[in-house]
């Protein structure tokens, strides 16, 4: 029997489920809108029932997640403002329905590992990964292992220093003017009262965005000293965004860091980073059986 893996990227807007080969080639895939857990997870189960991956399941999911392996709720969605999803037993339910060994990471953890192994993070020991889109998520992998304490990091919600002249109240429902509240895609749209895509030629928009994201680079630098930080997501992968952030970060650090800020670059795997990360999780589970 040919070995195949089930890979699931569970996002706040849509789920992407795929059956992949051991070479990580996508054999079958589907995109499913994120509505209620019953409807969305049920559609994922139906897809995998039809295509029957044989060996293991890897999940890269939006958070926050319960990642404490000693918890009975391991692999469930923690408290979230997304209606109906708090407590959803994502890992447990899918592992049982597919009947294969399974594991889970946050979407940004999985993307960081994928970039370290196969993307723009290759050749670096410590890789930060930041996605800037509907929200801001960030992770760090060291030698291919996501950094965690008691829980996964939530660097998208760090407090930031307000840039002079910026009176925007912030867009985060929890903290208002945290990094996500000031620099996510919806925050850009709300601050400038426009679709961010329509602001492409407005340097003041993207210089302000870079000034806020540079504060995350300072946190990365002084907390973890990574080799490189990669930016993904619709905002993070703008053609000039990494360069803007890099320049702003050098100024924000004010010469304090011994070796200066880490390299800042655009993620190499694009929109596939999370799904590839999920497939790598499945491959690891299969190898460890």
Order of alpha helices (4+ residues) and beta strands (2+ residues): beta-beta-beta-alpha-beta-alpha-beta-alpha-beta-beta-beta-alpha-alpha-alpha-beta-alpha-alpha-beta-alpha
